[in-house]
Amino acid sequence: MPNLALELGKQATSLGVNSVYGEQQDVDGIRLVPVALSWSGFGAGEDTDGNGGGGGGGFAVPLGAYVRKGDDLRFEPNLVSLLAIGIPFVWVAGRALSRVIRALKR
């Protein structure tokens, strides 16, 4: 049985940019390139008898698309996804900032 960690590593090399930027689409003379936030993780292990297992998972959140009309290129966000990601980020950043300020006042 081949080393599971090496096999998962070989398969994970196709992730990266390909999972974040989608294929370019042409719609009525407008070029679209979808953009997503992507996360994935894998793990594997073997015991001393050579029995092993592995698995992985991940998710992707569509953030928006780059839109090109002629010479004009702009990013059009998916507002629902950006709010779903932005609200928890702002909350955590606010909590951290309040604790830093409180620590500096002491």
Buried (B, 14 or more C-beta within 10 A) or exposed (E): EEEBBEBBEEEBEEBEEEBBBBEEEEEEEEBBBBBBBBEEEBEBEBEEEEEBEBEEEEEEBBBBBBBBEEEEEEEEEBEEBBEEEEEEEEEEEEEEEEEEEEEEEE
